[in-house]
Amino acid sequence: MAVEARDVVVIGGGFAGLAAGVSLSARGFRVALLEGKPALGGRAYSFIDEETGDFVDNGQHVLMGCYRETLAFLDQIGTRGQLIFHRKLEIEMLDGPGRRAHLRTAPLPGPFHMSAALLGYRHLTLRERLRLIAGGSRMMRMRSRDLDRLRRMSVAELMDVLEQGTRARQCFWYPLAIATLNDDPELASAALLAEVLKRAFFSRRDDSAFVYSKVGLSDLYCTAARALIENAGGVVATRAIVEGFDFDATSAISAVRLRDGRRLSAANYLVAVPPQQCLKLLPEAAVADPFFSRIASLKSSPIICVHVWLDREVTDSAFVGFIDTQTQWMFNKRRIFEQHGERHPGYLSFVISGARKLVDSSNDELLDLVINDLRTMIPAARHAKVVKALVLKEKHATMAPDPLSDLSRPVTVTPIANLFLAGDWIQTGLPATIESAVVSGRSAASAIAVRVGGDA
């Protein structure tokens, strides 16, 4: 089949690749999307556990109301109805057995809704709460007037500048930073935290809504996105492992080489895989280019997710933060998922972000750690029996959000005329989140459309 100007090969079937493929298909492009794994979803996938009948996510991914591009993508593929919007933000934080406090937004226009939540946060004294609000306001001023300074600063260094005490860091700032940036506050970029806070908490009230999927991640976006691409005349292939590119006399890509010996040609190519995998597709001469060589300097940060099935339900809260434990967040899947198995009454998912010191621990060690933290924080769990457990590690879950890595992130348009990049690690101004992945994919689709003379 002859190659046409509107033929595109997309490599990678996660949020970035599928968002790009859907956007390109809607613009009239013919897309061939290639995923090397047996299933779509990248690092944000789900599967059904055969023993329990429950959906299991490889990590607990929470959306927010400020994820405008992600919500637009799900609207486009027709699955937004699978989301639950908690417009009134309420986060339960446990500082020990029976020591709970809530961050509850008030029915006020933003950002006053969040100020009210901080004023009512009982883990801090009134003086600490007022200083916390003042610190947040000063951070927003720095974001507007001194962004370069923020970009050179870690979260911990920013806390010093904002004069935030140990208790405020322990009970508010650091849990928030670790959850959104997936790294130690001593390492993570202050600018990325400021961007998250601006979009999620210092804007409209609806932007701070927590948004849960009622179904597994794969059911939320993979199946519908694939159908849209294929219905538009495209092809989506799994187990299609790309090993590299062929180039023509003009130094443009002429084809992708697959492991099974096939070659596939298009007018444009979009790589939507993690950075190190991206570099492996390029010849040494291309990797030596400063644009690509800085990708090699990007580090990664791990996430551990421990799924535990208990013989009883130990809490009616959907979402709980643990303070000053190695386990940071607990999600009660029985209160989140609309469809689930019925074999075991309690199904909890625990997240440890930025887990550099724990990622090489054994599964048994990690399970013991999580269960001990659970029983410390929620006494009702001390009498519950663990029926089943599953430990999932993503050693390279996200790009490390340190200031140097953030400054090294590439843009979507590359020095190779018909090669474009997408992924949560592309420079979007956001940390490596689902929203960053979708923003990058849709931006790459726009850049390709511009190249062939269409609308952005």
N, C-alpha and C positions, 0 to 999 in steps of 0.2 A: 504494500500500500504506500502511495506517495506521501511524503511528509508535507504537511501544510503549515502555514504560519501560525495557526491557532491550535497546534498540537503541543501538548505539554506533558512531560514526564515528572511526576511527583514521587520522590523517594522518602518513604516514612508514612506510617498510618496512625499516628497519634493525633492529638488535638490540633497541632499545627498543620500537619499534612492534610488531614481531612477538612479542616476549615478552609485551607487554600484550595483543595480540590473542589469543594462545594461552591466556593466563590467563583472559581474559574469556570466551572460548568454553567453556573447561572449567567455568565457573560458570553456563553456560546463557544467556549473552548472545548476541545476534545482531550480529556484527561486520561492518562494511564498512571494509576497510583500503584506503587510497588512497596509491599511490606515484607521484610525478611522473616518475621516471626509467623507462627501458624495462625495467629489471630490479630486483628486490628486492636489499637488502643495504646501502643507505645508503653510509657510508664504509668499511664492512667487507665488501667483496664480492670475488669471484674470477671469473676467466674462463679458458677454455682457449685457449692460444696455438695457432693453427691450424698454424703452421710446425713447432713442436716437439712438440705434443701434451701439453705440460705445463700444470698448473694455475698460474695467476699470481694472487697476492693483490695488491690495491692497496697493501697495506702488510703487514709481517710481524707478525701478531698472535699472541702467545704467551699461552696461558692458564696459570693456576697452580692448585694444589690448593685454595687458599683461595677460589677463585671459586665459592662454594657456590651462589649463585643462578643463575649461568650453567650449572653442571653440572646443577642441578635442572631448568632449562629444557630442556637437551638430553636429559635423561632423559624429560621429559614428551613431547617430540616423537619420541623413539626413536632419536636419533643419537649418544648418548654412546659407543657402541661404535666410533665412528670416531676416537676419541681415543687417543693413546699417552701413558701416564703414566710419567714418569721419577721414580720415588719417591726415588731417590738423586740429589739435586741435584748436578750437576757442571757448572761453567762454566769453560771454558778462556779464560784472559786472556793476550793477547800484548802484550809490552812492547817488541817489536822482533823481528827475525829470530832464531829459536831461543830467544828469551827468553820462556818460557811458564811459567805457574803455574796451578794449578787451585783453585777453591773447591769442595771436596768435603764434603758433609755426612757425618757418621758415623752408624752404626746405634745411635743413642741417642735417648731421648725428647726432644721439644722443650722448651725452646729449646737444650738442650745440644748437639743435633746441629749447630746453626749455630755455636756457640762453637768446636766442634772444627774446623769448616771454616775459621774465621778463624785459628785457631792454626796451621793447616797452610798458610796462604797465603804462598808463598815470595817474592812480589814485595815484601813488607814485612819489616823486621827484626822480631825477637821483641819488642822494646820497642814498636815501632809496632803490632804485632798486639795486644798486651795493652792498649795505649791505645785501640785501635779497639773492642775488646770492652767496655772501661770506658765509652767514649763511647756505644755502643749501649745499654748498661744505663741510663746517665743519661738518654738520650733517652726511654726507656720510662717512667722516673720522671716526667719533665716532661710526657709525654703524659697520665699519670694525675693529676698534681697541679698542673700549671701549663699547661694546654692553651691558655688565652687568650694567654699569652706566645708559645707556639709559633705561634699563628695570626697574630701580628703580625710574624713573623720569616721571613727567607728561609733557604734551605738553607745558603748561604754564611755567613750570620750565625750560624746554629746551629753550624756547624763551628768557628767561633771560640769559642763558648761551651763546646763539647765538647773544645776544645784538640786538634783534629785537625790534623796537619801536612800539608805540601804533598803528600808522597808518598801518604799515606793517602787524601787527597781525590782525587788523580790516579788511583790504582789501584783504589779501591773506592767511595768515597762518591759521587763525581760521575758515573761511569758508571752506577751504580745509579739515581741521582736523575734523570739525563737520560732513561734508558730508561723509567722508570715515570711520570715527570711530563711529559716532552716539553717541557722548557724549560731555559734556562740556570740553574744553581744560584744565581746572583746574583739571579735574579728569582723562582724557584719557591718555593712555600710549604713551610716546615719542617713544619707540621702535617700536610700531605698526605703528605710523605715518612715521617713517624713512623707514620701510619696504615698505609701500605703495609708498612713493616717489621714492625709489630706483627702484621698478619694473615699475612704471607708467611713471616717468618723467626723471629719470637719467639713462635710458638704451637706447634701440633702439627707433628710431623715431616712428615706427609702434606700439610700446607698449603704447604710449600715446594717440592712437586713441580712440575717443569715439565711442561706438558701441550701436546702438539702435535696438530694435526688431520692425519689421514692423507689427507684430501681437501681440496679448495678450500673456502674459507669459505662460499661460496654453497651448495655441496652439503652443508656441515655443518648449516646451519640454515634456509636460506630455503625450499627445496623442501618439507621436512617440516613446517615451521610453516605454510606456505600450505595444505598438504593438511589439516592438523588444523582450521584455521579453516573451510575450505570444507566439510569433512565434518560440521562442527557446524552447517551451514546459513548460514555467513557468505559474504562475497564479498571477494576480493582482486583489486584492479585496478591494473595498471601504466599508465604514460603518462596517469595521471589527475591533472592539475595543478590544485590548489586555489588559487583566487585570493583568497578572502576568506570572511567570514561574513556572514550576515543575522541581525538581532536582532529580538526581539519586544518588546512593550510593557513587559515586566518586566525588560528588559536581559539576558535570557538568549539564547543562540544558538538560532536556529530552523532554520538550514540552512547548508550550505557551498555556495559557488559555484565551479563548475569552469570552466576556460577554454573548454571546448566549449559552454558555455551551460547545462549541466544544473545542477540544484540537488538536494541530497541532505539529507534531514532525519533527525534522530535525537533521542533524549532526552538523550544526553551525547556530548561531543566530546573527543577526546584528541589533542593535538598532539605528535608525536614527531619533530621536525625540528630542525636547528641553530637557535641563538637568533635570528640576524638574519632567517632565513626565517620563524621564528615571528612576529616583530614585523610583518612585511609582511602577514600575514593579518589583523591587527587594525586597526580604525578608529583615527584619530588620538586620539579621546577616550579610548579604552581604553589606548593607548600612554602617554598622559599620566599614568595612574595610577602612583603610586610603585612598586607591585609590578612592573609591566611596564617602567617607565622604567629601572629599574636593570639590566634585561637588556641594554639598549643599551650599557651600559658594559663588558660582558664582551668581552675580547679573545680572539684565537685564536693558535695556535702551529702552524707547519707541520711536516710530515714529508716526507722524500724517500726513496723506495725505488728502488734500482737493481737490476734483474734482469740477470744476465750468464750467457750460455751459453758454455762453454769446450770445446775439443776434447779435454779430458782432465779427470779428477778430480784436484784438487790437495791435498785433505785428506780424511781420513776422520772428522773431527770434525763433529758435527751443528750446533754452536752455538759461535761464537767471538766474544769481545770484543776490540776493538782499543783499546789505551791510547795516549792523546796523539796521535791522528790525527783528522781530520775525519769519517772513516767510523767509526762506533761499533760496529756489530754485523754479523756475517756469519752467514747461515743456509745450510747445505748441504742443498738441497732433495732431492738424491738420497738422503740419509740420513734424511729426514723423511717425505716423501710415500710412501704405499704404492703408488699408481698414478701413473705418469709416462710421459712420452715416452722413447724410446730413441735418438733421432737424435743427441743430443750428450751425451757422458758427464758433463760437468760443468755443473751448474746451481746458481748461487749467488745469493742475495738479500742485498743490503746495505742497511742502514738508517742514515739520518742524522736524528736527532730534534732538535727545537727548531732547525730549520734556517733561521732568519730571515736570516742573512747569505748563504745559498747558494741560497735558493729561486728567485731571479730569474736564476741562472746558466743558461747554455744546457745542453741535454742533453749535448752533446759535452764541455763543460767538466766536467760532473758525472761523466760516464763516465770521463774521464781521471783525475779526482781519485780515484775509487774504485779503478780499476785500479792506479794508483800506490801507493795504500795497501795493496792486496792484495799486490802484488809486494814491497813493503817488509816486510810482516809474514810472508808465506808464500813463501819463496824458490822453492818448487816451481812457483809460478804464473808465474815469470819466463819460462818456456819454453812456456807455454800460449798458444794463440791464441784471441782473442775471436771467436766465430762469430756471435753475435747479442747484442744488448743492448736493454733497454727501461727507460726512465726514467719513473717515475710520481711526480708531485708532488701533495701535498694541502696547498694553501696555508692552509686553515682546518681542519686535521686534528682538532685538539682545542681545547677551551677552554684559554686560557692559565692556568696554575696559580699565578699570583701571589697573595699574601695578599689583596689588595683584591678581585680577581675571585672568589676562593673565598668571601669573605664576601658577595658580591653575588649568588651563585647562588640562584635561586628554589626554592621547594618545589613539589610537584606540584599542590596544591590552589590555585586562583586566586580572585581576587575575583569572577569571573564564575561563577555557581553551577554551570553545567553544562560548564565548560571545565577540562580537566586537562592537565598538562604531563608529558612524559617525555623522556629523552635523557641522554647521559653528562654533560651540563653542568648537570643538575638537582642540587640539594644532596643528595648521598648520603653525604658524609663521605669520599668517595674521589676520586682524580683521574679525569680523563676516560678511562676504560677500558671494555672490553667489560663487565666486571662492574658498573660504575657504570650503564651503559646498561640492562642487564637488571634490576638492582635498581630503577631508576626506573620501568621499564615494569610490572613486577609490583606495585610500590607504587601506581602510578596505577590499575591494575585493581582493587586492593583499595579504594582511595578511591572509585571509581565504584560498587563493590558496596555500600559503606556508604551512599552517597547514595541508592541505590534501595531500601535496607532489607534488603540481604542481608548475608552474613557477609563480614568483611574478608579 
